[in-house]
Amino acid sequence: MSWIIKYRNLSSKTVTLSGVGGYLEAVVDVINHQPARDLGPGGSDYLSISETAVLDVIANGEVDFFQGVVLGDDVLWVRIVAPLQVAGIGTSPYWHYCIGKRWERVSVDGSTRTAWSRHDADTVTTTFNGLQVKMSPVKSHTEITVEVLLEDAA
């Protein structure tokens, strides 16, 4: 199983990628690959969560994590949720996003002011601090990759 957020920056701006938040914060060795802090023009990188996170699923009922793309005072948060499945039965992974300010706290439990927008297999295009962002999922019943494409807004 794999749960991945891929970033591709085709804009003229350098963005910063935040640390990982969510229910994986206290679990050791679940991040297969953490992207570099800064993602410059033409750059690409990814966050990959290990299938050893399945042990954390037993405690929390699901793998639920997020990472932010920071530009100025604005943050575009991308979140992946992979519910617990037993013998292949259960809900397939899905994803969320939200846009907020850098000083606003975000969480997966709904206790924040910034609301998450939930999505399944649909592609979403939005604007974010002068950028056009296209978020496209590629998923199966157990895996998901959300590709985040950043371009200068026209």
C-alpha positions as CSV (number, residue, x, y, z in Angstrom):
1,M,0.0,0.0,0.0
2,S,1.1,3.5,-0.6
3,W,-0.2,7.0,0.1
4,I,1.6,9.7,-1.7
5,I,1.3,13.5,-2.3
6,K,3.4,14.5,-5.4
7,Y,4.3,18.1,-6.0
8,R,5.3,19.6,-9.4
9,N,6.1,23.3,-9.5
10,L,5.8,24.8,-13.0
11,S,5.4,28.3,-11.5
12,S,8.0,31.1,-11.4
13,K,7.9,31.1,-7.5
14,T,9.6,29.0,-4.9
15,V,7.2,27.5,-2.4
16,T,7.9,25.9,1.0
17,L,6.6,22.5,2.0
18,S,5.6,22.1,5.6
19,G,6.2,19.2,7.9
20,V,3.7,16.4,8.1
21,G,0.7,16.6,10.4
22,G,-2.2,14.4,11.3
23,Y,-2.5,11.1,13.1
24,L,1.0,10.0,12.0
25,E,2.8,12.6,14.1
26,A,3.7,10.3,17.0
27,V,4.5,7.2,14.9
28,V,8.2,6.5,14.1
29,D,9.4,5.4,10.6
30,V,6.2,5.8,8.6
31,I,7.6,8.4,6.2
32,N,9.3,6.7,3.2
33,H,10.2,10.0,1.6
34,Q,9.9,13.5,2.9
35,P,10.2,16.3,0.3
36,A,12.8,19.0,0.6
37,R,11.7,22.1,2.5
38,D,11.8,24.4,-0.6
39,L,10.5,23.6,-4.0
40,G,11.8,25.9,-6.7
41,P,10.5,26.7,-10.2
42,G,10.6,23.5,-12.3
43,G,11.1,21.3,-9.3
44,S,9.2,18.2,-8.2
45,D,9.2,16.1,-5.1
46,Y,6.9,13.9,-3.1
47,L,5.7,12.8,0.4
48,S,5.3,9.0,0.7
49,I,3.8,7.3,3.8
50,S,5.0,3.7,4.5
51,E,2.7,0.8,4.8
52,T,4.0,0.3,8.3
53,A,1.5,3.1,9.1
54,V,-1.0,0.3,9.1
55,L,0.0,-0.4,12.7
56,D,-1.2,3.1,13.5
57,V,-4.5,2.5,11.7
58,I,-5.3,-0.2,14.3
59,A,-5.1,2.5,17.0
60,N,-6.8,5.4,15.1
61,G,-9.1,3.6,12.7
62,E,-7.5,5.2,9.7
63,V,-4.3,6.7,8.3
64,D,-4.9,10.5,8.2
65,F,-2.2,13.0,7.3
66,F,-1.6,16.3,5.7
67,Q,1.1,18.6,4.4
68,G,1.1,22.3,3.4
69,V,2.4,24.3,0.5
70,V,3.4,27.7,1.9
71,L,3.6,30.9,-0.2
72,G,3.8,34.2,1.7
73,D,1.2,34.1,4.5
74,D,-1.0,31.6,2.7
75,V,-1.0,27.8,3.0
76,L,-2.6,25.2,0.7
77,W,-3.1,22.0,2.8
78,V,-3.5,18.6,1.1
79,R,-4.7,15.7,3.2
80,I,-5.1,12.0,2.6
81,V,-7.4,9.7,4.5
82,A,-7.1,5.9,4.2
83,P,-9.8,4.2,6.3
84,L,-9.2,0.8,7.9
85,Q,-10.0,-2.1,5.6
86,V,-10.5,-5.6,6.8
87,A,-9.8,-8.4,4.2
88,G,-10.1,-5.8,1.5
89,I,-13.5,-4.6,2.6
90,G,-14.1,-1.0,3.5
91,T,-13.9,2.5,2.1
92,S,-11.2,3.4,-0.3
93,P,-8.8,6.3,0.4
94,Y,-9.9,9.8,-0.3
95,W,-8.4,13.3,-0.1
96,H,-9.1,16.8,1.1
97,Y,-7.7,20.3,0.7
98,C,-8.1,23.7,2.3
99,I,-6.5,27.1,2.0
100,G,-5.7,29.1,5.1
101,K,-3.2,31.4,6.6
102,R,0.1,30.3,8.0
103,W,-0.7,31.3,11.5
104,E,-4.0,29.3,11.5
105,R,-3.8,25.9,13.1
106,V,-5.2,23.0,11.1
107,S,-6.1,19.6,12.4
108,V,-7.9,16.4,11.2
109,D,-10.4,16.4,14.0
110,G,-12.5,19.4,12.8
111,S,-11.4,21.7,15.6
112,T,-10.0,24.4,13.3
113,R,-11.6,27.4,11.6
114,T,-10.4,26.3,8.2
115,A,-12.8,23.7,6.7
116,W,-11.5,20.8,4.7
117,S,-13.1,20.2,1.3
118,R,-13.4,16.4,0.8
119,H,-12.9,14.7,-2.6
120,D,-12.7,11.2,-3.9
121,A,-11.5,10.6,-7.5
122,D,-12.3,14.1,-8.8
123,T,-9.7,16.6,-10.0
124,V,-9.8,20.1,-8.5
125,T,-8.4,23.3,-9.9
126,T,-8.2,26.4,-7.7
127,T,-6.2,29.6,-7.2
128,F,-3.8,30.1,-4.4
129,N,-1.7,33.2,-3.8
130,G,-1.2,34.0,-7.5
131,L,-0.9,30.4,-8.5
132,Q,-3.2,28.1,-10.3
133,V,-3.2,24.7,-8.6
134,K,-4.5,21.5,-10.1
135,M,-4.9,18.5,-7.7
136,S,-5.5,15.1,-9.4
137,P,-5.8,11.8,-7.6
138,V,-4.8,8.4,-9.0
139,K,-6.3,5.7,-6.8
140,S,-7.2,2.1,-6.3
141,H,-9.2,0.5,-3.5
142,T,-6.3,0.6,-1.1
143,E,-3.9,3.2,-2.5
144,I,-3.9,6.9,-3.5
145,T,-1.6,9.4,-5.0
146,V,-2.6,13.1,-5.2
147,E,-0.6,15.0,-7.7
148,V,-0.4,18.8,-7.0
149,L,0.6,20.9,-10.0
150,L,1.5,24.5,-9.4
151,E,1.5,27.1,-12.2
152,D,1.5,30.8,-12.5
153,A,-2.1,32.1,-12.7
154,A,-3.0,33.6,-16.1
